[in-house]
């Protein structure tokens, strides 16, 4: 298995992995419309939440086994602008898909980590987190942040074992999450 920055050729596969997130969050819009709108947004705007340039992937041969998306908390206000415009223009959907603030101040925010079902338990999540930490350190970041669903003890255990600490709580799309941070200056 290899952890690397995602490429444009990976865009479709990494968006397909994000379907797990869309299902878990209970987003009311049709999953296929979400993926299609993100594909179009990623073609038009590299600031899009799920643009390949924001992603690290775990791959084996030609298969993408996992993906991690991250962006600076300062970028959060703009990550869905093109996506939301496409939803409105193509599907008449004008309600924000992600209306709630997810990140905390002064952090590199890990928007999502997804590992394909058949590759879970093989250390891929840990490998993606390690690569994100190295990327953040090389970019001068001091804090990594993420949200973990309170109903996902396996993910919580992974993040705690990696050194993340509770920093607060957020509510996203009526789901409760614990916000966790990793202080990189202490690593």
Residue pairs with C-beta under 8 A, 6 or more apart in sequence:
1 58
1 59
1 60
1 65
1 122
1 124
1 127
2 58
2 59
2 60
3 56
3 57
3 58
3 127
3 128
3 130
3 131
4 56
4 57
4 59
5 53
5 55
5 56
5 57
6 14
6 52
6 53
6 55
6 56
6 57
6 67
7 52
8 52
10 52
10 55
10 57
10 59
10 64
11 39
11 42
11 51
11 52
12 39
13 64
14 50
14 52
14 55
14 57
14 64
14 67
14 69
15 35
15 38
15 39
15 42
15 50
16 35
17 64
17 66
17 67
17 114
17 115
17 116
18 35
18 38
18 50
18 67
18 69
18 112
18 114
19 31
19 35
20 114
20 117
21 112
21 114
22 31
22 34
22 35
23 31
24 149
24 152
25 172
25 173
25 175
26 173
26 174
26 175
27 34
27 97
27 173
29 87
29 91
29 93
29 97
33 87
33 90
33 91
33 93
34 97
36 90
37 83
37 86
37 87
37 90
37 91
38 48
38 49
38 50
38 83
40 86
40 90
41 48
41 50
41 51
41 82
41 83
41 86
42 48
42 50
42 51
42 52
44 82
44 86
45 51
45 81
45 82
46 53
47 75
47 78
47 79
47 81
47 82
48 79
48 80
48 82
48 83
49 69
49 71
49 79
49 80
49 83
49 98
49 111
50 69
50 111
54 69
54 70
54 71
54 111
55 67
55 68
55 69
56 67
56 68
56 70
56 128
56 131
56 132
56 135
57 64
57 65
57 66
57 67
57 68
58 64
58 65
58 66
58 67
58 115
58 119
58 124
58 127
58 128
59 65
64 116
65 115
65 116
65 119
65 122
65 124
66 113
66 114
66 115
66 116
66 119
66 124
66 125
66 127
66 128
67 112
67 113
67 114
67 128
68 110
68 112
68 113
68 114
68 128
68 129
68 131
68 132
69 110
69 111
69 112
70 108
70 109
70 110
70 111
70 132
70 135
70 136
70 144
71 79
71 108
71 109
71 111
72 107
72 108
72 109
72 141
73 103
73 104
73 105
73 106
73 107
73 108
73 109
73 145
76 101
76 102
76 103
76 109
79 111
80 96
80 97
80 98
83 97
84 94
84 96
84 97
87 93
87 94
87 97
88 94
98 172
98 173
99 173
100 170
100 171
100 172
100 173
101 170
102 109
102 111
102 147
102 170
102 172
103 109
103 145
104 143
104 145
104 167
104 168
104 179
104 181
106 142
106 143
107 141
107 143
107 144
107 145
107 181
108 132
108 136
108 139
108 141
108 143
108 144
108 145
109 145
109 146
110 129
110 132
110 144
110 145
110 146
113 125
113 128
113 129
113 146
113 155
115 124
115 125
115 128
125 155
125 158
126 158
126 161
126 162
129 158
129 159
129 162
132 144
133 144
133 182
133 184
133 187
136 144
136 184
137 184
137 187
141 184
142 183
142 184
142 185
143 181
143 182
143 183
143 184
144 164
144 181
144 182
144 184
145 167
145 179
145 180
145 181
145 182
146 159
146 164
146 179
146 180
146 181
147 170
147 172
147 177
147 178
147 179
147 180
148 155
148 156
148 159
148 177
148 178
148 180
149 155
149 175
149 176
149 177
150 156
150 176
150 177
150 178
156 178
159 180
160 180
162 182
163 182
163 187
164 180
164 181
164 182
165 180
165 181
165 182
165 183
166 178
166 179
166 180
167 179
167 180
167 181
168 178
168 179
169 176
169 177
169 178
169 179
170 176
170 177
170 179
171 177
